[in-house]
């Protein structure tokens, strides 16, 4: 097992990465400072709970935790779990379990959607109760479970209601990934590729060399998850509340990516990672047009690497005007001025604001299949 300390003073916590962690989750939750007198509500989705709730429940019971399970309603897209309706149902469930001499804590058992929903509910109930992340997708293990960003969606855009509220612990068990469909593996590796571009040239080279099959090998996979977790932890330590512009680098590919997701109505037509893959290439195109991109081999290397992970380079069937409108709701915008994370070379990016509409339009048009 490997561990990364997220040094945030009184909000500090550990990210643990290792095979078998899920079956020992109760022990690590207790070590994170969670009193056994709390009632633990495990938030999950049915397909995930059917596979992983039993070992988690057993580990919680062994450590003396009272616990129950909240399942989000079935839907075509997992993103639907982040609706205001599901959030309201969860909050009422939390309130019903509270009291009777017990306080509550939440555990997010699932991917990024479950983590966002659970973290948001934990952050606002009684102005904050503890929660733990048990991510079961690669995207969540390398990215969304770390750093405390929470949120739910509105029809106008993704994560428009949100907080920054740190978990008590993150427990990433790579064994929980083995049942993922191929598309989910590709989805998660889009975020891993992102880390390589923004911060870690050696990680990018590893992905470029190994491709999907090689990167999924157990030892390589654990190393990849650990390296991504360490990168994100260091960034979060320097800019926890996203006020210095440092943390914004983690959103490389996300401005156009989130807009593509919103334009498709969060239906799952494009997974988060697929949309981010296209968004990274849109950012490369913008960077080239603005003269920010100094390494002219970067876009080609990125395209070839995305192909190795079965990720798209173009979007199809979405009106350009709808995507442009969705970009306007991006949370990185300030006073109506857009801001993009643009690559300079592998391992280095820049934040650029007020990208001219004609350049943004041309870059999006180039990536329309």
HELIX and SHEET records of a PDB file:
HELIX    1   1 UNK A    9  UNK A   11  5                                   3    
HELIX    2   2 UNK A   22  UNK A   24  5                                   3    
HELIX    3   3 UNK A   25  UNK A   31  1                                   7    
HELIX    4   4 UNK A   46  UNK A   62  1                                  17    
HELIX    5   5 UNK A   78  UNK A   82  5                                   5    
HELIX    6   6 UNK A   84  UNK A   97  1                                  14    
HELIX    7   7 UNK A  112  UNK A  124  1                                  13    
HELIX    8   8 UNK A  125  UNK A  127  5                                   3    
HELIX    9   9 UNK A  138  UNK A  139  1                                   2    
HELIX   10  10 UNK A  140  UNK A  144  3                                   5    
HELIX   11  11 UNK A  174  UNK A  177  5                                   4    
HELIX   12  12 UNK A  182  UNK A  198  1                                  17    
HELIX   13  13 UNK A  201  UNK A  215  1                                  15    
HELIX   14  14 UNK A  218  UNK A  238  1                                  21    
HELIX   15  15 UNK A  247  UNK A  251  5                                   5    
HELIX   16  16 UNK A  254  UNK A  263  1                                  10    
HELIX   17  17 UNK A  272  UNK A  290  1                                  19    
HELIX   18  18 UNK A  298  UNK A  308  1                                  11    
HELIX   19  19 UNK A  320  UNK A  327  1                                   8    
HELIX   20  20 UNK A  357  UNK A  366  1                                  10    
SHEET    1   A 7 UNK A   2  UNK A   6  0                                        
SHEET    2   A 7 UNK A  13  UNK A  17 -1                                        
SHEET    3   A 7 UNK A 169  UNK A 172  1                                        
SHEET    4   A 7 UNK A 131  UNK A 135  1                                        
SHEET    5   A 7 UNK A 104  UNK A 110  1                                        
SHEET    6   A 7 UNK A  39  UNK A  44  1                                        
SHEET    7   A 7 UNK A  66  UNK A  71  1                                        
SHEET    1   B 2 UNK A 152  UNK A 154  0                                        
SHEET    2   B 2 UNK A 157  UNK A 161 -1                                        
SHEET    1   C 2 UNK A 339  UNK A 345  0                                        
SHEET    2   C 2 UNK A 348  UNK A 353 -1                                        
END                                                                             
